Amino acid sequence: MSEIKTDPQIEKSWKKVLNDNFNSDYFKEIKNYIIQEKSKNHKIFPPENYIFNAFNHTPFKDVKVVIIGQDPYHGINQAHGLSFSVLEGNKHPPSLINIFKELETDLNIPYPKSGDLTPWADQGVLLLNASLTVREAEANSHQKIGWQKFTDNVIHLLSEQRENIVFLLWGGFAKKKGAKVDQTKHHILTSGHPSPLSANRGFWFGNQHFSKTNQILKELGKTEINWEIK
């Protein structure tokens, strides 16, 4: 990865609403931090062309659902800018396995071969990680470099400027992240995190968030999400 450009290559509707952020001092600090990481020969994930992947697949005006993750996968060739998603050909991480298991029981969708959730993103599901980069093999290593402020602002903009988005808040971190979403304008579904620790304690399986999301979208007169991954 080279560096994050001061004016990132990001889908035009997001570029417009996030322009003040990209020109801010805190965003320049994010950029400088990553440049320093690279100068120390640290590998940063995802690659530069994937950092804003969630935004590029899901334009601001098209967001129907938001799924909040914590930070990118920190293994080689896993992360590609979509929360919980892995590039084609990768072994499915534990949380993703449990997401697919819940899909099986909720909507009778067969367990997929691919862990790439891009088809969801292309239908209006913003797969947003709270931090957009991470150092190789070090989870949450970029949690305090400014990304949290950036993604808080993303959620705030969606809350303020859009209506009737379904926010899926899985686990304590996501619930805290989405706590300020205007519940008079949007729909909030919460559950435990799909990680084995939470799921095995009974806080994930059976939440039926996928069918509930589609029911909300249907009642709003919106196209439902086809959750099937091949």
N, C-alpha and C positions, 0 to 999 in steps of 0.2 A: 504494500500500500504506500502511496506517496504521501498525500496530505489531503485534508478536507479543504476544499476551495472556500474562500470567503463568500463566494456566490455559488452555492452548490447547484449541481445539475439535478433539479427536482421538478416534478410535474407542475405545470404553470399555475394551477389554482392554489396549490400549497405554497408555491413560491410567493404568490401575491399576499396570502394571509400571514405568512411567516417572515416576510421581508424585514420587519423591525428586529426580529430575533437574529437573522443572519448578519445584520449590520451592528449588532450589539457587542459591547466589550466582553460579556460572558461567553459569547459564541467564539470570539477570537481566542479566548483563553482555552476553550475546548480544542480548537485547531492547534494552538501552540503546544498544548500538552501532548497531543498525538504525534506531532512532529518530534518532540523530545523523546517520546517512547520509541519511535522509529530510529532515532539517532543512537539509542542504546541497544539497537538490534532486537527489540521486542517485536514479535509478530502480533499484529492486531487483526481481530476478526469483527465483522465480516470484511471482505475486500472492499476497497473504496467504492467501487461501482455498485455495491449492494447496500451501502449504509442507509440510503433513503429509499430502499426497495418497497417498503410498505406504502409509502406515499406515492410512489410512481405507479403502483398497480391499483391504488384506490384513491382517485381524486377527491378533493375536499367535498365537492358537491354530491359525490356518489356514495359517501360513507353511510351505510345502513346499520352496521354492527361494529363494535369495538371490542377486541379481545386484548387484554393487557398482560404482557409478560414482564419478566424482570430484567434480564440482560441476555445478549446473544450466547449461543453455545460457544464454548471456548476450545473446541477441538478442530483439527485441520479439516477443511472442506465441509464443515457442517453448516455454519450460519450463513444465511443469505438475506438478512434484513427483515424477516417475517417472524414474529413471535411464535414459538413452539415448533416451527417448521424447519426441516433439514433438506439440504440439496438431494436431488435424485441419487439413488444408489447407496445412501447412508443407512446404517442401522438405526432403527427408531429409538430415540431416548425414552426413558421410563415414563415421563409425563405424557409424551405423545402417544405411547402405547395405551395409556389409560384414557386419553381423549378418544382414541379410536374404539376402545372397548365400550365406552359410554355411547358412542354413536351406534354401535351394533345393537345394544339393548334398547336405546331410545327410538331409533328410526329404522332398525333392521337393515342397516347399511353394512355390507360385507367389509371385513377388515382389509385395508388396502396394502398393496405392495409398496407404493411410494409414500414417503413422509413429507413430500413437497406440497405445501398448502396454498400455493399460488392460485389454484382455481377458486379458493374462497376469496382471496384478495381481489381477484378480477370481478367478483360479484358484489363487491361493496363491503367486505369484511376487513376492517383496518386491523392488521395484526401488529400491534404496537408494543415494542419493548420499551421499558422505562429508560434504559441506557442503550444507546445505539451502537456502541463498540465495547470491546473487551480485550484484555491481553491474553495471549495463548496460555491455557492451562490455569488461569487464575480467575475464578468466578467473581463477579462483582468488582473487579479491579478498576473499572472506570465509573463506578457508581457515584463518585463524588467530584467528578471533573466538570460538571455543568449540564450533563445530559438530563438530569432529573428536572431541572428548571425548564429546559427546552420541551420535554414531553409533558410536563405540567401545563405549559402554555398551549401545547397542541390540544390537550383535553379541554382546557378552558375555552379555546376558540370554538371547538366543536359544540360545547355546552351552550355557549352564548349565541353563536351565529347559526346553528342548525336546530332542527326539532325532530323529535321522534326517532332518535337513534337508540338502539338496544346496546347497552353496555354490559358485557359479561365480566364480572369481577370475581376471579378465582383465587381464593386465598387471601390472607391478611394484607399482604403487600399491595395487591391489586385493589382491595377494598379501600385501603388508605389512599391510594393513588386516585381513585375515582370518587372520593368522598364529597368533593365539591361540585360534582355534576348536578345540574339543576333537575331535580326529580319531578318538577312540575311540567317539564318540557320533554323529558326523556324517560326511557324504561331501563330499570336497573335489575339485573338478575345476579344473585350472589351465591357462592358455594365455597366449599373447601377447594384447595389446590389439587390438580390432578397428579401431583407427585405421589409416589408409593406411600410415603409417610402419612400423608393426609388421606389418600384414597383408602388405604388399608384400615384406617380408623373409622371409616364410614362417612367421611365428609365430602366425598366426590361422587361416587357411583349413585345413580338414580336421580341426579339433579334435573335431568331431562331438558337441559338448557337449549339443546338444538331444536327440539320440537317446539318448545315454548317460544323461542325466538321466531320461528316460522309462523306460529300462531299470531304473535304480535304483528309481524309484517303483513300477514294476510288480513288482519283486522284493519290495518292502516291502508289497505289497498295497494301494498307494495309487492313486488315479486319476491317470492320466498327464496331462501338460499338452498341451492343444491349442495348438500354437505358431502356428497360422495367423492372420494379420492380413489383413483384407479391404482 
